[in-house]
Amino acid sequence: MIPDDPKWWRKAANTVIKQIKKRTAAGKDWQDKNFDAYSDDYAKRKATGKLPRQASAFASKKPNLILSSDMLNDLKLIGYTGHQFIIGWAAFGSRVKFNEDNGRAIIGPDGEPIGNRLMSALVKSFEKEWDRGLKKWASNDINLTIG
């Protein structure tokens, strides 16, 4: 029994988005491995906190893919139904691809886009919803006639 409550799917999508942003800010890729380093020149310039549009809070040599927060803030719920959700970038997909090509993948390839840790959290939420629906269904008497 797949949860068919659109609220659950919206909440699940927002949970995934929040976790992707948190993981990225910590400098981890979709598999929870450290991002590849920035080039020496870029790392030095980013550490000064004086790049155009850079928020001073993100002045660091450590790769976390945050300069202005635009790219991560563009990660949004695109749509959902009673059985799935789609998240993605409306405007900054090319930046996501550039970072992926340079060893800093925020999401994984098709079939495993969010990584094991995030998938485990989503499965737990799914199981909780499943149990809630099952308890509702199982609270009614069931009569079986065999033969």
C-alpha positions in Angstrom: 0.0 0.0 0.0 1.7 3.1 -1.3 0.8 6.2 0.7 -1.7 8.1 -1.6 -1.9 11.2 0.5 -0.5 14.1 -1.6 0.4 15.8 1.7 2.7 13.0 2.6 4.4 13.1 -0.8 4.9 16.9 -0.6 6.3 16.5 2.9 8.6 13.7 1.8 9.8 15.8 -1.1 10.5 18.8 1.2 12.3 16.5 3.6 14.6 15.3 0.8 15.2 18.9 -0.4 16.1 20.0 3.1 18.5 17.1 3.6 20.2 17.7 0.2 20.8 21.3 1.1 22.1 20.4 4.6 24.4 17.7 3.2 25.7 20.0 0.4 26.4 22.8 2.9 28.4 20.3 4.9 30.6 19.6 1.8 29.2 16.1 1.1 28.1 14.7 -2.2 25.1 12.5 -2.8 27.0 9.4 -1.4 28.0 11.4 1.8 31.6 11.6 0.6 33.6 14.9 0.7 33.4 17.0 -2.4 36.5 17.2 -4.6 38.5 20.3 -3.8 38.0 23.6 -5.6 40.9 24.7 -7.8 43.6 26.4 -5.7 42.9 29.8 -7.3 39.1 29.6 -6.7 39.5 28.3 -3.1 41.8 31.2 -2.2 39.4 33.8 -3.8 36.3 32.1 -2.1 38.1 32.1 1.3 38.4 35.9 1.1 34.6 36.3 1.1 34.9 39.0 -1.6 33.7 37.2 -4.7 30.8 39.0 -6.5 27.5 38.3 -4.8 29.2 36.1 -2.2 27.6 36.0 1.3 30.4 36.5 3.8 29.0 33.5 5.8 30.2 31.2 3.0 33.8 32.4 2.9 35.7 29.1 3.0 38.2 27.1 1.0 36.1 23.9 1.8 33.9 23.0 -1.1 30.3 23.4 -0.1 28.9 24.7 -3.4 27.5 27.8 -1.7 28.5 31.2 -2.8 25.3 33.2 -2.9 22.8 30.4 -2.0 21.1 30.9 -5.4 21.8 27.3 -6.7 20.6 25.5 -3.5 17.6 27.8 -3.1 16.6 26.9 -6.7 16.2 23.3 -5.7 12.4 22.9 -5.4 9.5 20.5 -5.5 8.5 20.5 -9.2 5.5 18.3 -8.9 3.9 15.4 -7.0 1.1 12.9 -7.4 -0.3 10.3 -5.1 2.6 8.0 -5.9 5.8 10.1 -6.6 7.4 13.5 -6.4 9.9 15.3 -8.7 12.4 17.7 -7.4 14.9 19.8 -9.5 16.3 23.1 -10.4 14.3 25.6 -12.4 17.2 27.9 -13.4 20.5 26.5 -12.0 20.7 23.0 -13.5 23.8 24.0 -15.6 25.6 24.9 -12.3 24.6 21.6 -10.8 26.0 19.8 -13.9 29.2 21.9 -13.9 29.8 20.9 -10.2 29.0 17.2 -11.0 31.5 17.3 -13.9 34.1 18.5 -11.4 33.7 15.8 -8.7 31.0 17.6 -6.7 27.7 15.8 -7.5 24.7 16.9 -5.4 22.5 14.2 -6.7 23.3 10.8 -8.2 22.6 9.2 -11.5 19.2 7.9 -12.5 18.0 5.0 -10.4 19.9 6.2 -7.3 19.5 10.0 -7.2 19.6 10.6 -3.5 22.0 8.2 -1.9 21.7 5.5 0.7 21.5 7.7 3.9 18.8 9.9 2.5 16.9 7.0 1.0 16.9 5.3 4.4 15.3 8.3 6.0 12.7 8.4 3.3 12.0 4.7 3.7 11.5 5.2 7.4 9.0 7.9 6.8 7.2 5.7 4.1 7.1 2.8 6.6 5.6 5.0 9.3 2.9 6.1 6.8 2.4 2.5 5.7 1.9 1.4 9.4 -0.5 4.2 10.0 -2.6 3.1 7.0 -2.4 -0.6 7.9 -3.5 0.0 11.4 -6.5 2.0 10.1 -7.3 -0.8 7.7 -6.7 -3.6 10.3 -8.9 -2.1 13.0 -11.9 -3.4 11.2 -13.0 -7.0 11.7 -12.2 -9.3 8.8 -14.3 -12.4 8.1 -12.9 -15.1 5.9 -14.9 -17.9 4.4 -12.9 -20.8 3.1 -14.5 -23.6 1.0 
